[in-house]
Amino acid sequence: TKIFVKLKFHDFTRTTVERAGLPPTLDQFQLLLGEAFARTGKSVRLIGLGVRFASMDVPDAQLPLL
């Protein structure tokens, strides 16, 4: 499992911080947010938070068309 924070800045540049193995808690997201903001200190336009769960290893399958 990975958690991540994406910031888009006023000039439409962006940065992403992600960590594996952390629980998706508010405290962990706040730490990542602080790290991402510290990279530039620019005005933030958009904040994205996310969780990527470990793969369940389910094979892709074609659905029937009709």
BELPE-V83598 format. One line per field, one symbol per residue. phi: phi as a letter, one per 40 degrees, with the letter a starting at -180 (. if undefined). psi: psi as a letter, one per 30 degrees, with the letter a starting at -180 (. if undefined). burial: 1 if it has 16 or more other ideal C-beta (glycine too) atoms within 10 Angstrom, else 0. A space follows every 50 residues. Layout:
BEGIN
phi->???
psi->???
burial->???
END
This chain:
BEGIN
phi->.bbabbbbcdcgcaabbbbcgcccbdcccccccccccccbgccccabbba bbcdccfcccbccccb
psi->kkllkkkklfgglllkklkkgkkileeeeeeeeeeeefeeglkkekkkkl kjlkkghkkkkklkf.
burial->00111110100000101000010000001011100110000000000000 0000000000000000
END
